[in-house]
Amino acid sequence: MALQLVVDNTLNKKERTAPTCRLNCELFDPVTKECGINHEINPDDPLLAARCGDMIYKDEDDDSVYLPEADEQSEIEYTLTEEEVDFEDEMMFMEFNGDKFNAVQSTYPEQPDYPASRDDAIWYISPCGAYGCWIVNKSQKRFMAVTNDKVKSGWSKNVYKSPYPLHNHNTALSLASRMAWYVDEEGYGQYVILANGKISMISSPKPLDWK
């Protein structure tokens, strides 16, 4: 997925910055001015920071996978522009994680081809049996009845309040067992990718001005 964060500073009365690799991550090397792991990324891109599974925040209490919410006094305006979704670059992803995929031996969606490598993830298969994914639920309200026609929408068309996905992620078979439905503390869920137990890609990072 390609996402662009457009910032309007004309109304900003109080300076506010989103987390970035350069400012917030322990892995940033001030000498080379690069990420210590991913050398060719833009260390000042807040979207990369929001979607990075290797992020080690300098503040130990900050383990959020989303961009922080704007406070009530801030008048800065953010526009999140969503372009074409692309989870299909599986060759790059597999090479990065050191995995080899064999489609003949795949057991998806009945069973995942890869472990979640985290204790809070459970494997979910859709009622129609067409797709599956891991579920990582951080919401205080773990169980709720939802239907497609009564679901509460979020900040993107594929983000909504539900403890399980209501639509297929339609990713390539080699990535399908890496997909997870991540539900935040407010109950909003969306697809993410799990790599070595970490959330490595957020399909739709939460905008700073979302309330």
N, C-alpha and C positions, 0 to 999 in steps of 0.2 A: 504494500500500500504506500502511495506517495502522499504525504501530508505537508502542507505549508502553513506556518504560523505567521499571520500578518498582524503586526503590532502598530496601533495608532497611539503615539505618545503626545499628541497635541493637547489632550485633556488631562494628562498625568500631572498630578500635584505632588505625589509622593513616589519617589523612585522605587521600583519593585522589579526584581529579576527572578526568572524561573531557574530551577536547578540546571546546571550544565556540567559537563565533564571537567572543564577548566576550573570552575569555581567550587564545585561540591564533591568531586570524586577523589579518593585517595590514590587512584591509579594514574592520575594525570602527572606527567613528568614536567616540571617547570623548566628543566634544562633543555630538553628536546622540544618542549611545547607540544607534545603528542600524548595520546592515550598510551599507557604502558602495554596494552594488549592489542588494541585495534589501531594501528598506526596511521591509517589513511582516512579516518573519520574527521568530521568537523567538531572540535572540542567545545565550540560555542553554540551548538545547535540544541535547544532545549527538548526538541522532539526525540532526538537520539538518546538523550539522557533518560527521558521518560520510558523509552522502549528497550533500554539496555539491560541485559541480564547480569552483566558483570559489574554494575555500578556499586561502589563501596562508598557510602556517604561519609563525609568527614564528621557529621553529626550522627552519632551512633543511634540516636532515638528516631532518626528519619529513615524509615524503611518503606515509604510510600512508592507505589509503582506509577502514580499519577502526578501530573503537575499540581502544585498547591493551589488551593482556591484563593481568589482575590478577597481581600477584606472589604468591609462595607465602606470604608473611607476612600478606597482606591477608585479612580474614575478612568483608569486605563482601559482601552477597548482592545479586545482580541477577537480575531476572526479566524476560525479553523476551516481551511479549505480542503475538502476531501476529494482526491482524484481517484484514478482507477485502482481497485484493489488488486494486489499481486502477492499471493502466498506461494506462487509456483516456482520460485527460484530455488528449487530443492537441491540442486547440485552444489551451489554455493553454501547452502545451509548445512548439508551433510558433510562437506569438506571441512567446514568450520568446526563441527562437533566431532569429527573423526569417526563417523558412522558409515557402514555399508548396508545398503538396503537390497533385499531379495524379494521381488514381487511375487515369485512363485510360492514362497514360504509364508507370505503374509496371512495373518489371521484376522485382520481388520474387517468389519467392525465388531465381530463377536468378542475378540480379545485384542488389546493393544499390542502393537509390534515392539513397543519400547516401554520400559517402566517409567513412572512419573518421577521417581527419585525424590519424592517428598511425601510426608506422612498425612498431609491434609487433602490429598487428591484421591478421588474415586472415579472409576471408569463408568461412563454412562453410554447407553445405547438408545437411540431414538425409538419411539413406539413403532414406527414403520420399519425399523431395522435397516434403514438406508445409510445411516452414518453414526459415528460414535465420537466421543471426546472425553477428556478428563474434566472433572468439575472441581474447582477450588472456590469454596464459598467462605468469604470473610464477613458476611452479613450476620447481624445479631438475630435476625429473623430467618432461620434456615429453611423453613418449610412454609409454602404458601400455594394456594390454588391459582393457576393462571390459565388463560385461554388466549388464542391468537387474536380474538376480537376485543379483548378487554385488557390487554397488556399496556402498561404505562411506559411511554417512550422516553428515551434519554436524549443525549446531545447529538446522537447520530442515528440513522435509520436502523442500524443493526445493534444498537445499544438500548436495552430495555430492562425493566424490573422482572426478573424471573430467575428462580434457582437452577434452571436448566434451559438449554437453548431450544428455541422454537423454529429455527431454520438451519439448514445444512451449511456447513462451512465451505463445502465444495473445493477442498484443497486436493493436491496431488496425493496419490496413495502413499508415496514415500514420506509425506509430511503429516498424513491424517492422524497417526497415533501420537503426534506431538501436540495436536490441538487441544486446548482447554477452554472451558467456559469459566471465566473469572468473574465472580460476583463481589463487588466492593461492599464496604460497610453500610452503604445506603441501600443496598439491594439491587443495584444496576449491574447487569451482566453483559459481557462481550467476549468475543473470541480472542485468545492470546496463543502464543507458542511457548511450549516448555522446552528448555534445553538444560540438561544436567540438573534438573530440579528447580531451575530458576525461570521466572517469566521474562522471556527474551524479546518479545515483540507484542506491543499493544496495538490492536487494530485501530482503535479510535481513542487516543489520549484525551482525558477530560479537559475541556477548555478552562482557563483561569477564571472566567466570569460566570461559570455554570453555578446555578443555585437551585 
